[in-house]
Amino acid sequence: MKIAAIQMVSGTSLPANLAAARLLLAQAAAQGAELVLLPEYFCIMGLKDTDKLKLQETPGQGPVQDFLSQSARQLGLWLVGGTLPMATEGAERARNASLAYAPSGQCVARYDKIHLFRFAQGQEDYDETRVLEAGTQPVRFELASRDGHVYTIGMSICYDLRFPELYRALQADLLLVPSAFTYTTGQAHWELLLRARAIENQAYVLAAAQGGRHENGRRTWGHSMLVDPWGQLLAQQAEDAGVVMGEVVAARLQEVRDRLPALRHRVL
């Protein structure tokens, strides 16, 4: 099954970000991708944290959800929409949600980011809890591919990557990691963490990142990639917008799991 991670350098304009995403999605579809993953905050990287609150949507209603549904249907893709802000009961908080759409345009899964990022180093200061409410439940869905195989897809978002217990709970064939890793933390840990999650869970890992300098002055690490169940890096793009293509192969999953049946050796 061909899959793709979309790397972006999103800005402050929702229409401009959606237009950029659509071009990259069409490129992935033209290359035969069945599943495409957009990065975290693909729809906005605001000038301040509260900018995302202005774009809050309710389930089934809003321009970002309309865009994702229409793109999935028109391009014939399984599309996982990075993240977008979804409304909560209080206007001062949103959920950072990742929505999965079938080629029919139907939303088949929603995952709300469980682990909220906090990091302080010099002039860098991030705290997602200022405007976000944490999710509570792991989420996965099943995908029937054109090759006749059914794959279990595990959903996660960015900072979740540092919490291996979430990925163990997902028990998936393909783990998705839409992200906006900072340049500092990405340079130090991004590839190491992605390859570790793949090895630990004997699963493919597809990570779609923000990658470059943004209008708001922030620099993200990029390096969107696909890692196989043995921890091998199959495809990658360092910085700037682009499409990272690769394949999930059912036989490769089975080979790795049979050769070293670590998942069956678990005790705790």
TORSEKOL-628830 format. One record per residue (C-alpha): x, z, y. Coordinates in steps of 0.5 Angstrom, whole numbers, plus 2048, in hexadecimal, padded with zeros to 3 digits. Layout:
BEGIN
<atom><px>X</px><pz>Z</pz><py>Y</py></atom>
...
This chain:
BEGIN
<atom><px>800</px><pz>800</pz><py>800</py></atom>
<atom><px>803</px><pz>7FE</pz><py>807</py></atom>
<atom><px>803</px><pz>803</pz><py>80C</py></atom>
<atom><px>805</px><pz>804</pz><py>813</py></atom>
<atom><px>807</px><pz>809</pz><py>818</py></atom>
<atom><px>806</px><pz>807</pz><py>820</py></atom>
<atom><px>80B</px><pz>80A</pz><py>825</py></atom>
<atom><px>809</px><pz>80A</pz><py>82C</py></atom>
<atom><px>80B</px><pz>80D</pz><py>833</py></atom>
<atom><px>804</px><pz>80F</pz><py>835</py></atom>
<atom><px>803</px><pz>810</pz><py>83D</py></atom>
<atom><px>7FE</px><pz>813</pz><py>841</py></atom>
<atom><px>7F9</px><pz>80D</pz><py>841</py></atom>
<atom><px>7F3</px><pz>80D</pz><py>83B</py></atom>
<atom><px>7F2</px><pz>806</pz><py>83C</py></atom>
<atom><px>7F9</px><pz>804</pz><py>83C</py></atom>
<atom><px>7FB</px><pz>808</pz><py>836</py></atom>
<atom><px>7F5</px><pz>805</pz><py>832</py></atom>
<atom><px>7F7</px><pz>7FE</pz><py>834</py></atom>
<atom><px>7FE</px><pz>7FF</pz><py>831</py></atom>
<atom><px>7FC</px><pz>803</pz><py>82B</py></atom>
<atom><px>7F7</px><pz>7FD</pz><py>829</py></atom>
<atom><px>7FD</px><pz>7F8</pz><py>82A</py></atom>
<atom><px>801</px><pz>7FC</pz><py>825</py></atom>
<atom><px>7FB</px><pz>7FD</pz><py>820</py></atom>
<atom><px>7FA</px><pz>7F5</pz><py>820</py></atom>
<atom><px>801</px><pz>7F4</pz><py>81F</py></atom>
<atom><px>801</px><pz>7F9</pz><py>819</py></atom>
<atom><px>7FB</px><pz>7F6</pz><py>816</py></atom>
<atom><px>7FE</px><pz>7EF</pz><py>817</py></atom>
<atom><px>804</px><pz>7F1</pz><py>812</py></atom>
<atom><px>7FF</px><pz>7F4</pz><py>80D</py></atom>
<atom><px>7FE</px><pz>7FB</pz><py>80E</py></atom>
<atom><px>7F8</px><pz>7FE</pz><py>80B</py></atom>
<atom><px>7F9</px><pz>805</pz><py>80E</py></atom>
<atom><px>7FC</px><pz>806</pz><py>815</py></atom>
<atom><px>7FE</px><pz>80D</pz><py>818</py></atom>
<atom><px>7FE</px><pz>80E</pz><py>820</py></atom>
<atom><px>802</px><pz>813</pz><py>823</py></atom>
<atom><px>800</px><pz>81A</pz><py>826</py></atom>
<atom><px>7FD</px><pz>819</pz><py>82D</py></atom>
<atom><px>7FD</px><pz>812</pz><py>82C</py></atom>
<atom><px>7F7</px><pz>811</pz><py>831</py></atom>
<atom><px>7FB</px><pz>816</pz><py>837</py></atom>
<atom><px>801</px><pz>819</pz><py>839</py></atom>
<atom><px>7FF</px><pz>81C</pz><py>83F</py></atom>
<atom><px>802</px><pz>81F</pz><py>845</py></atom>
<atom><px>800</px><pz>826</pz><py>843</py></atom>
<atom><px>7FD</px><pz>82A</pz><py>83D</py></atom>
<atom><px>7F6</px><pz>82A</pz><py>840</py></atom>
<atom><px>7F6</px><pz>822</pz><py>841</py></atom>
<atom><px>7F4</px><pz>822</pz><py>83A</py></atom>
<atom><px>7EE</px><pz>826</pz><py>83B</py></atom>
<atom><px>7EB</px><pz>821</pz><py>83F</py></atom>
<atom><px>7EB</px><pz>81C</pz><py>839</py></atom>
<atom><px>7E7</px><pz>821</pz><py>834</py></atom>
<atom><px>7E2</px><pz>81D</pz><py>830</py></atom>
<atom><px>7DD</px><pz>820</pz><py>82B</py></atom>
<atom><px>7DC</px><pz>81D</pz><py>824</py></atom>
<atom><px>7DA</px><pz>816</pz><py>824</py></atom>
<atom><px>7DA</px><pz>815</pz><py>82B</py></atom>
<atom><px>7DF</px><pz>813</pz><py>830</py></atom>
<atom><px>7E4</px><pz>80D</pz><py>832</py></atom>
<atom><px>7E9</px><pz>80F</pz><py>82D</py></atom>
<atom><px>7E5</px><pz>810</pz><py>827</py></atom>
<atom><px>7E2</px><pz>809</pz><py>829</py></atom>
<atom><px>7E8</px><pz>806</pz><py>829</py></atom>
<atom><px>7EB</px><pz>809</pz><py>823</py></atom>
<atom><px>7E4</px><pz>807</pz><py>81F</py></atom>
<atom><px>7E4</px><pz>800</pz><py>822</py></atom>
<atom><px>7EC</px><pz>7FF</pz><py>821</py></atom>
<atom><px>7EB</px><pz>801</pz><py>819</py></atom>
<atom><px>7E5</px><pz>7FC</pz><py>818</py></atom>
<atom><px>7E7</px><pz>7F6</pz><py>81C</py></atom>
<atom><px>7EE</px><pz>7F7</pz><py>819</py></atom>
<atom><px>7EC</px><pz>7F9</pz><py>812</py></atom>
<atom><px>7F1</px><pz>7FF</pz><py>812</py></atom>
<atom><px>7F1</px><pz>806</pz><py>810</py></atom>
<atom><px>7F2</px><pz>809</pz><py>816</py></atom>
<atom><px>7F5</px><pz>810</pz><py>818</py></atom>
<atom><px>7F4</px><pz>811</pz><py>81F</py></atom>
<atom><px>7FA</px><pz>815</pz><py>821</py></atom>
<atom><px>7F7</px><pz>81B</pz><py>825</py></atom>
<atom><px>7F2</px><pz>81B</pz><py>82A</py></atom>
<atom><px>7EF</px><pz>821</pz><py>82E</py></atom>
<atom><px>7E8</px><pz>824</pz><py>82B</py></atom>
<atom><px>7E3</px><pz>828</pz><py>82E</py></atom>
<atom><px>7E2</px><pz>830</pz><py>82D</py></atom>
<atom><px>7DD</px><pz>835</pz><py>82F</py></atom>
<atom><px>7E1</px><pz>837</pz><py>835</py></atom>
<atom><px>7E3</px><pz>831</pz><py>83A</py></atom>
<atom><px>7EA</px><pz>834</pz><py>83B</py></atom>
<atom><px>7EC</px><pz>833</pz><py>834</py></atom>
<atom><px>7EC</px><pz>82D</pz><py>82F</py></atom>
<atom><px>7EE</px><pz>82B</pz><py>828</py></atom>
<atom><px>7F4</px><pz>826</pz><py>827</py></atom>
<atom><px>7F1</px><pz>822</pz><py>822</py></atom>
<atom><px>7F3</px><pz>81C</pz><py>81D</py></atom>
<atom><px>7ED</px><pz>818</pz><py>81B</py></atom>
<atom><px>7ED</px><pz>813</pz><py>815</py></atom>
<atom><px>7E9</px><pz>80D</pz><py>815</py></atom>
<atom><px>7E7</px><pz>808</pz><py>80F</py></atom>
<atom><px>7E8</px><pz>801</pz><py>810</py></atom>
<atom><px>7E0</px><pz>801</pz><py>811</py></atom>
<atom><px>7E1</px><pz>805</pz><py>817</py></atom>
<atom><px>7DE</px><pz>80B</pz><py>814</py></atom>
<atom><px>7E2</px><pz>812</pz><py>816</py></atom>
<atom><px>7E4</px><pz>815</pz><py>80F</py></atom>
<atom><px>7E8</px><pz>81B</pz><py>811</py></atom>
<atom><px>7EA</px><pz>81F</pz><py>817</py></atom>
<atom><px>7F0</px><pz>824</pz><py>817</py></atom>
<atom><px>7F1</px><pz>829</pz><py>81C</py></atom>
<atom><px>7F8</px><pz>82B</pz><py>81E</py></atom>
<atom><px>7F9</px><pz>832</pz><py>81B</py></atom>
<atom><px>800</px><pz>834</pz><py>81D</py></atom>
<atom><px>801</px><pz>834</pz><py>825</py></atom>
<atom><px>807</px><pz>832</pz><py>828</py></atom>
<atom><px>80B</px><pz>837</pz><py>82C</py></atom>
<atom><px>812</px><pz>836</pz><py>82E</py></atom>
<atom><px>817</px><pz>838</pz><py>834</py></atom>
<atom><px>81E</px><pz>836</pz><py>836</py></atom>
<atom><px>820</px><pz>836</pz><py>83D</py></atom>
<atom><px>81C</px><pz>831</pz><py>841</py></atom>
<atom><px>818</px><pz>82F</pz><py>83B</py></atom>
<atom><px>812</px><pz>834</pz><py>83A</py></atom>
<atom><px>80C</px><pz>832</pz><py>835</py></atom>
<atom><px>806</px><pz>836</pz><py>833</py></atom>
<atom><px>800</px><pz>832</pz><py>830</py></atom>
<atom><px>7FC</px><pz>838</pz><py>830</py></atom>
<atom><px>7FB</px><pz>838</pz><py>837</py></atom>
<atom><px>7F6</px><pz>832</pz><py>836</py></atom>
<atom><px>7F5</px><pz>832</pz><py>82F</py></atom>
<atom><px>7F1</px><pz>835</pz><py>829</py></atom>
<atom><px>7F4</px><pz>835</pz><py>822</py></atom>
<atom><px>7F1</px><pz>832</pz><py>81C</py></atom>
<atom><px>7F0</px><pz>836</pz><py>816</py></atom>
<atom><px>7EF</px><pz>832</pz><py>810</py></atom>
<atom><px>7F4</px><pz>82D</pz><py>80C</py></atom>
<atom><px>7F0</px><pz>826</pz><py>80C</py></atom>
<atom><px>7F2</px><pz>820</pz><py>807</py></atom>
<atom><px>7EE</px><pz>81A</pz><py>805</py></atom>
<atom><px>7EE</px><pz>814</pz><py>800</py></atom>
<atom><px>7F0</px><pz>80D</pz><py>801</py></atom>
<atom><px>7EE</px><pz>807</pz><py>7FC</py></atom>
<atom><px>7F3</px><pz>802</pz><py>7FD</py></atom>
<atom><px>7F3</px><pz>7FB</pz><py>7FC</py></atom>
<atom><px>7F8</px><pz>7FC</pz><py>7F6</py></atom>
<atom><px>7F3</px><pz>800</pz><py>7F2</py></atom>
<atom><px>7F6</px><pz>806</pz><py>7F3</py></atom>
<atom><px>7F3</px><pz>80C</pz><py>7F6</py></atom>
<atom><px>7F7</px><pz>810</pz><py>7FB</py></atom>
<atom><px>7F6</px><pz>817</pz><py>7FD</py></atom>
<atom><px>7F8</px><pz>818</pz><py>805</py></atom>
<atom><px>7FA</px><pz>81E</pz><py>808</py></atom>
<atom><px>7F9</px><pz>81F</pz><py>80F</py></atom>
<atom><px>7FE</px><pz>823</pz><py>814</py></atom>
<atom><px>800</px><pz>823</pz><py>81B</py></atom>
<atom><px>807</px><pz>824</pz><py>81E</py></atom>
<atom><px>809</px><pz>82B</pz><py>81E</py></atom>
<atom><px>805</px><pz>82C</pz><py>818</py></atom>
<atom><px>80C</px><pz>829</pz><py>815</py></atom>
<atom><px>80F</px><pz>830</pz><py>815</py></atom>
<atom><px>80A</px><pz>833</pz><py>811</py></atom>
<atom><px>80B</px><pz>831</pz><py>809</py></atom>
<atom><px>806</px><pz>835</pz><py>807</py></atom>
<atom><px>801</px><pz>830</pz><py>80A</py></atom>
<atom><px>804</px><pz>82A</pz><py>806</py></atom>
<atom><px>804</px><pz>82E</pz><py>800</py></atom>
<atom><px>7FC</px><pz>82F</pz><py>801</py></atom>
<atom><px>7FB</px><pz>828</pz><py>802</py></atom>
<atom><px>7FD</px><pz>825</pz><py>7FB</py></atom>
<atom><px>7FE</px><pz>81E</pz><py>7FE</py></atom>
<atom><px>801</px><pz>818</pz><py>7FC</py></atom>
<atom><px>802</px><pz>816</pz><py>803</py></atom>
<atom><px>803</px><pz>81B</pz><py>809</py></atom>
<atom><px>801</px><pz>819</pz><py>810</py></atom>
<atom><px>805</px><pz>81C</pz><py>816</py></atom>
<atom><px>803</px><pz>819</pz><py>81D</py></atom>
<atom><px>808</px><pz>81C</pz><py>822</py></atom>
<atom><px>80A</px><pz>81D</pz><py>829</py></atom>
<atom><px>811</px><pz>821</pz><py>827</py></atom>
<atom><px>815</px><pz>823</pz><py>82D</py></atom>
<atom><px>81C</px><pz>81F</pz><py>82D</py></atom>
<atom><px>81F</px><pz>826</pz><py>82D</py></atom>
<atom><px>81C</px><pz>828</pz><py>826</py></atom>
<atom><px>81B</px><pz>821</pz><py>823</py></atom>
<atom><px>823</px><pz>820</pz><py>824</py></atom>
<atom><px>824</px><pz>827</pz><py>820</py></atom>
<atom><px>81F</px><pz>827</pz><py>81B</py></atom>
<atom><px>81A</px><pz>821</pz><py>81B</py></atom>
<atom><px>81D</px><pz>81D</pz><py>815</py></atom>
<atom><px>81F</px><pz>823</pz><py>811</py></atom>
<atom><px>818</px><pz>826</pz><py>811</py></atom>
<atom><px>815</px><pz>81F</pz><py>80F</py></atom>
<atom><px>819</px><pz>81E</pz><py>809</py></atom>
<atom><px>819</px><pz>825</pz><py>807</py></atom>
<atom><px>811</px><pz>825</pz><py>807</py></atom>
<atom><px>811</px><pz>81E</pz><py>803</py></atom>
<atom><px>816</px><pz>821</pz><py>7FE</py></atom>
<atom><px>812</px><pz>828</pz><py>7FD</py></atom>
<atom><px>80C</px><pz>824</pz><py>7FC</py></atom>
<atom><px>80E</px><pz>81E</pz><py>7F8</py></atom>
<atom><px>80A</px><pz>81A</pz><py>7FD</py></atom>
<atom><px>80B</px><pz>815</pz><py>802</py></atom>
<atom><px>80B</px><pz>817</pz><py>809</py></atom>
<atom><px>809</px><pz>812</pz><py>80F</py></atom>
<atom><px>80B</px><pz>815</pz><py>816</py></atom>
<atom><px>809</px><pz>811</pz><py>81D</py></atom>
<atom><px>80C</px><pz>814</pz><py>823</py></atom>
<atom><px>80C</px><pz>814</pz><py>82A</py></atom>
<atom><px>813</px><pz>811</pz><py>82C</py></atom>
<atom><px>816</px><pz>810</pz><py>833</py></atom>
<atom><px>815</px><pz>812</pz><py>83A</py></atom>
<atom><px>80E</px><pz>813</pz><py>83D</py></atom>
<atom><px>80B</px><pz>813</pz><py>843</py></atom>
<atom><px>80B</px><pz>81B</pz><py>844</py></atom>
<atom><px>812</px><pz>81B</pz><py>843</py></atom>
<atom><px>812</px><pz>81E</pz><py>83C</py></atom>
<atom><px>817</px><pz>81A</pz><py>837</py></atom>
<atom><px>814</px><pz>81A</pz><py>82F</py></atom>
<atom><px>819</px><pz>819</pz><py>829</py></atom>
<atom><px>815</px><pz>813</pz><py>826</py></atom>
<atom><px>819</px><pz>811</pz><py>81F</py></atom>
<atom><px>812</px><pz>80F</pz><py>81C</py></atom>
<atom><px>813</px><pz>80E</pz><py>815</py></atom>
<atom><px>811</px><pz>80E</pz><py>80D</py></atom>
<atom><px>814</px><pz>812</pz><py>808</py></atom>
<atom><px>813</px><pz>811</pz><py>801</py></atom>
<atom><px>812</px><pz>817</pz><py>7FB</py></atom>
<atom><px>81A</px><pz>817</pz><py>7FA</py></atom>
<atom><px>81B</px><pz>819</pz><py>801</py></atom>
<atom><px>81E</px><pz>812</pz><py>803</py></atom>
<atom><px>81D</px><pz>80F</pz><py>80A</py></atom>
<atom><px>819</px><pz>808</pz><py>809</py></atom>
<atom><px>818</px><pz>806</pz><py>810</py></atom>
<atom><px>819</px><pz>809</pz><py>817</py></atom>
<atom><px>819</px><pz>807</pz><py>81E</py></atom>
<atom><px>81D</px><pz>80B</pz><py>823</py></atom>
<atom><px>81A</px><pz>80B</pz><py>82A</py></atom>
<atom><px>815</px><pz>806</pz><py>82E</py></atom>
<atom><px>80E</px><pz>804</pz><py>82B</py></atom>
<atom><px>80E</px><pz>800</pz><py>825</py></atom>
<atom><px>80B</px><pz>7FF</pz><py>81E</py></atom>
<atom><px>80F</px><pz>803</pz><py>818</py></atom>
<atom><px>80C</px><pz>7FF</pz><py>811</py></atom>
<atom><px>80D</px><pz>801</pz><py>80A</py></atom>
<atom><px>80A</px><pz>802</pz><py>803</py></atom>
<atom><px>807</px><pz>807</pz><py>7FF</py></atom>
<atom><px>808</px><pz>806</pz><py>7F8</py></atom>
<atom><px>804</px><pz>80A</pz><py>7F3</py></atom>
<atom><px>809</px><pz>808</pz><py>7ED</py></atom>
<atom><px>80F</px><pz>80B</pz><py>7F2</py></atom>
<atom><px>80B</px><pz>812</pz><py>7F3</py></atom>
<atom><px>80A</px><pz>812</pz><py>7EB</py></atom>
<atom><px>811</px><pz>811</pz><py>7EA</py></atom>
<atom><px>813</px><pz>816</pz><py>7EE</py></atom>
<atom><px>80E</px><pz>81B</pz><py>7EC</py></atom>
<atom><px>810</px><pz>81A</pz><py>7E4</py></atom>
<atom><px>817</px><pz>81A</pz><py>7E5</py></atom>
<atom><px>817</px><pz>821</pz><py>7E9</py></atom>
<atom><px>811</px><pz>824</pz><py>7E7</py></atom>
<atom><px>812</px><pz>829</pz><py>7ED</py></atom>
<atom><px>80A</px><pz>829</pz><py>7EF</py></atom>
<atom><px>809</px><pz>82C</pz><py>7E8</py></atom>
<atom><px>80E</px><pz>831</pz><py>7E8</py></atom>
<atom><px>80B</px><pz>835</pz><py>7ED</py></atom>
<atom><px>80B</px><pz>83C</pz><py>7EC</py></atom>
<atom><px>808</px><pz>840</pz><py>7F2</py></atom>
